[in-house]
Every structure is written in C-alpha cells, then in structure tokens.
C-alpha cells in the first residue's frame, strides 16, 4: 500500500478525539479527513469535528502552518513535517544563558538546501524578515532556549508557530542526551576543529573575535553553529518515520475496517 500523507489522516486535533479514539477510527476504516466526512458529515453529533476538518483542509491547501500549531497538541506537531516545504532548521549562539543580560551572537538557519548565517553587528537584522517566510521551524531544545531568547532580543520577530523540537521528539523515541551525543549515535561527524566544541566554546570564540577581529575566528564560530543545524533535517526525517510507525497508522490502514 502506498504511503499516505499522515496529516490528512490525523484526527487528534478534532474536538473530543485523543490518540486512542483516533486509532479506533483508523481501525474502523476511516483513514482520511474525506473518509471522516463521508461517514459522519450528516451527523449532528459530529458537526464541530467536521467543521474543524473543513478548516484543516483549507489551512493545508494554503500552507497555513499556524493553524496546525494551534490545533494540534504540541507533541504531535511532528506530523506536519512532510507537508510543509518551507522549514527552517534553526540554532543560535549567545554570549551566555541569561536572556536579560546576554545577547545573540549568531543565528543559523538551514532551509533544506542552503545554510544562512546571521551575525551580530553584521547582518543580524536580516533575520527578522527572512524567518517570516517559513511555515515551520525545527530545533533541538529550541522551545526552552532558542525561541524564547530570540523573542526577547528581536522585538516583533515572527517565528513560525509550527515548531518541532527534536530534543523532546527524540526523547519520546528513547534517544536522549545532547545533540552532539545523539549525532555520534547516528554516525554523524563534524570537522576536526569544531568536533569537541560546545556552547561555552562558542562564547569564548565570540569573545576572541571581539578582541582580535580575526575573521578566521568568526568563521570557526559560524561553522560550529552551522554544524548544529546541519543534521537536524536527517534527524527529523528519522524521527518522523519512527513516530509514524509507533502510531499504528500504516498497520491499521492495511487491515479491513470495522464499524466504529
């Protein structure tokens, strides 16, 4: 059976439907929004759910990621991954961990084809306009650090609401630890001169650059930041397949449906 895009077979964003009831719908032969409407479209008891499906179809048609960010439970945002092409894989470097006293030094965004780097005092102001062009953002621990930090220091920035945080998605798949540890588990390698760097190393590099204005120092910092986002797409792709498999969506689609 051909792979069906899962978001169009997702029901957990409908009123009064959780993952257990969603599985019952799949087991009952309802594997798509269209199938739900065919089965329940004339039922007065499902009017609100059918209305939400109609809104979902329009939102997907127009690439409205914000709709699904609001409608889906936070831990189900991964389902949107294959449906939105304008995805920003994002990571930031800062002078420290305190948003009130520290500031952003480098922002890296990988768009699936090219890495865009934004550096404090050089082109950081471009980030505000550029990030607004994306439909979805993927980070590692961005919900706890990167996104709040950016909102604190770039007033009015419109970061996509649809956000997949790989730290928690991977943890739900029993893959835990920092990004670099996880990369090693997956066999991903970094360049020798940035392989052993961490967040504090990035702080020291920025301080060194401010003192020396040595472009090679800044280049190393930017490459370190780029490495932090370079494998997020691969990790997201793996996590999506694993999360999808664990829902039972494909297995239940392959079995004859029973009345629900």
C-alpha positions as a printed Julia matrix, in Angstrom:
260×3 Matrix{Float64}:
   0.0    0.0    0.0
   1.36   3.41  -0.97
   2.32   5.72   1.84
  -0.43   8.2    2.58
   0.45  11.61   3.94
  -0.31  11.23   7.62
  -1.54  14.71   8.46
  -4.57  14.17   6.24
  -5.33  11.08   8.28
  -4.84  12.83  11.62
  -7.81  13.35  13.94
  -6.22  14.25  17.3
  -6.75  17.95  16.57
 -10.51  17.48  16.39
 -12.7   18.2   19.43
 -13.04  15.24  21.81
 -10.64  12.96  19.92
  -7.46  11.69  21.56
  -4.91   9.18  20.25
  -6.94   6.18  21.48
 -10.08   7.28  19.68
  -8.02   8.18  16.62
  -6.73   4.58  16.47
 -10.3    3.33  16.68
 -11.18   5.48  13.69
  -8.26   4.05  11.71
  -9.18   0.5   12.75
 -12.72   1.25  11.61
 -11.57   2.07   8.1
 -11.52   5.87   8.44
  -8.03   6.86   7.33
  -8.53  10.37   5.98
 -10.42  13.59   6.52
 -12.51  12.77   3.46
 -13.39   9.39   4.94
 -14.46  11.04   8.19
 -16.71  13.46   6.31
 -18.23  10.65   4.28
 -19.02   8.68   7.44
 -20.1   11.48   9.77
 -20.75  14.52   7.57
 -24.52  14.38   8.06
 -24.39  13.57  11.77
 -25.45  16.44  14.06
 -23.25  14.91  16.78
 -20.1   15.43  14.67
 -20.83  18.91  13.36
 -17.95  20.59  15.23
 -15.48  17.9   14.22
 -16.49  18.09  10.57
 -16.19  21.87  10.67
 -12.64  21.53  12.02
 -11.79  19.13   9.2
 -13.04  21.63   6.62
 -10.86  24.3    8.23
  -7.95  21.85   8.23
  -8.33  21.21   4.51
  -8.29  24.91   3.77
  -5.3   25.52   6.04
  -3.3   22.74   4.37
  -4.28  23.96   0.92
  -2.96  27.44   1.72
   0.1   26.3    3.67
  -1.15  27.74   6.95
   1.2   26.16   9.46
  -0.03  28.43  12.26
  -3.44  26.74  12.07
  -1.95  23.35  12.86
   0.32  24.81  15.52
  -2.82  25.98  17.33
  -4.93  22.9   16.61
  -2.5   20.03  17.21
  -1.19  19.03  20.63
   2.42  20.25  20.93
   3.8   16.73  20.97
   2.05  15.91  17.68
   3.49  18.76  15.6
   5.92  16.26  14.01
   3.03  15.01  11.86
   3.26  18.18   9.78
   6.87  17.57   8.73
   6.33  16.21   5.19
   3.55  18.66   4.39
   5.38  21.98   4.65
   8.34  22.64   2.37
   9.44  25.96   3.87
  11.08  24.58   7.01
  13.72  26.47   8.99
  16.19  24.27  10.86
  17.36  26.79  13.43
  20.02  27.21  16.12
  21.52  30.22  17.88
  24.72  31.12  19.72
  24.72  33.65  22.54
  27.08  35.3   24.99
  25.54  33.26  27.81
  22.38  31.64  29.13
  20.61  34.68  30.61
  18.32  36.5   28.16
  18.2   39.56  30.42
  21.97  40.15  30.35
  23.3   38.18  27.37
  22.66  38.59  23.65
  22.53  36.62  20.41
  25.82  36.39  18.52
  24.99  34.04  15.63
  21.78  32.63  14.2
  21.93  29.74  11.77
  19.06  28.67   9.52
  19.21  25.71   7.15
  16.4   25.78   4.59
  16.87  22.24   3.31
  19.31  23.33   0.62
  21.43  26.17   1.97
  22.62  27.45   5.33
  22.0   31.13   6.14
  24.1   32.7    8.89
  23.21  35.91  10.72
  25.93  37.55  12.82
  25.6   40.23  15.49
  26.84  43.58  14.2
  26.94  42.39  10.59
  23.61  41.14   9.24
  21.57  40.01  12.24
  18.81  42.48  11.37
  18.0   40.49   8.22
  16.81  37.55  10.29
  13.54  39.23  11.24
  12.36  39.47   7.63
  13.81  36.16   6.46
  12.34  33.93   9.18
   8.84  35.23   8.46
   8.98  33.46   5.08
   8.99  29.99   6.64
   6.0   27.79   7.55
   7.64  25.6   10.2
  10.7   25.58  12.42
  12.73  22.59  13.64
  15.15  22.95  16.56
  16.91  20.97  19.23
  15.72  22.34  22.58
  14.53  25.49  20.84
  11.29  25.65  22.81
  13.31  26.02  26.0
  16.14  28.23  24.79
  16.43  29.46  21.2
  12.89  30.66  20.57
  12.39  32.49  23.9
  15.86  34.07  23.54
  15.11  35.32  20.02
  11.75  36.75  21.03
  13.41  38.56  23.93
  16.11  40.17  21.78
  14.36  40.71  18.44
  11.12  42.53  19.23
   8.32  41.77  16.8
  10.07  38.77  15.24
   7.53  36.36  13.71
   8.97  32.9   14.15
   6.65  30.2   12.76
   4.3   28.91  15.42
   4.53  25.4   13.99
   7.57  24.04  15.8
   9.06  20.56  16.1
  11.56  20.39  18.97
  13.76  17.37  18.32
  15.02  17.2   21.89
  11.61  16.04  23.06
  10.59  14.14  19.93
  13.76  12.05  20.09
  13.39  11.55  23.85
   9.93  10.09  23.22
  11.73   7.55  21.0
  14.23   6.75  23.77
  17.01   8.75  22.1
  18.3   11.06  24.82
  21.23  13.32  25.52
  22.69  16.43  23.96
  22.72  17.0   20.21
  26.38  16.07  19.79
  25.95  12.8   21.68
  22.95  11.93  19.52
  24.86  12.8   16.35
  27.57  10.35  17.34
  24.94   7.66  17.93
  23.76   8.2   14.37
  27.29   8.21  12.97
  27.39  11.9   12.05
  30.83  13.52  12.09
  31.97  17.15  12.42
  35.11  18.85  11.14
  38.15  18.24  13.35
  38.5   21.84  14.56
  34.9   22.03  15.81
  34.33  18.41  16.83
  34.94  18.97  20.54
  33.35  22.4   20.8
  30.33  23.13  22.96
  28.19  26.12  23.84
  30.8   27.58  26.18
  33.44  27.21  23.45
  31.19  29.32  21.23
  31.04  32.02  23.91
  34.84  32.08  24.13
  35.19  32.23  20.35
  32.91  35.25  20.19
  34.91  37.0   22.9
  38.11  36.2   20.99
  36.62  37.61  17.8
  35.59  40.84  19.54
  39.14  41.32  20.78
  41.01  40.35  17.63
  38.55  40.97  14.78
  40.13  37.86  13.28
  37.79  36.66  10.52
  39.07  33.08  10.86
  37.82  33.04  14.45
  34.39  34.22  13.36
  34.4   31.67  10.54
  35.01  28.88  13.02
  32.13  30.07  15.2
  29.8   30.26  12.21
  30.83  26.77  11.09
  30.18  25.45  14.58
  26.71  26.96  14.5
  26.11  25.56  11.02
  27.11  22.11  12.26
  24.45  22.36  14.97
  21.75  22.62  12.3
  23.4   20.55   9.59
  21.97  17.22  10.77
  18.59  18.35  12.08
  16.87  17.53   8.79
  18.19  13.95   8.84
  17.25  13.52  12.49
  13.79  14.93  11.83
  13.3   12.56   8.9
  14.26   9.57  11.03
  12.1   10.71  13.94
   9.08  11.24  11.69
   9.28   7.69  10.34
   9.68   6.22  13.82
   6.88   8.28  15.34
   4.59   7.42  12.44
   5.33   3.71  12.8
   4.51   3.83  16.52
   1.09   5.38  15.94
  -0.01   2.25  14.08
  -1.4    4.37  11.23
   0.06   2.27   8.42
  -0.64  -1.1   10.05
  -4.27  -0.22  10.72
  -4.75   1.1    7.19
  -3.69  -2.27   5.79
  -6.4   -4.18   7.7
 -10.09  -4.42   6.85
 -12.02  -1.77   8.7
 -14.66  -2.46  11.34
 -17.63  -0.27  12.13
 -16.79   2.44  14.7
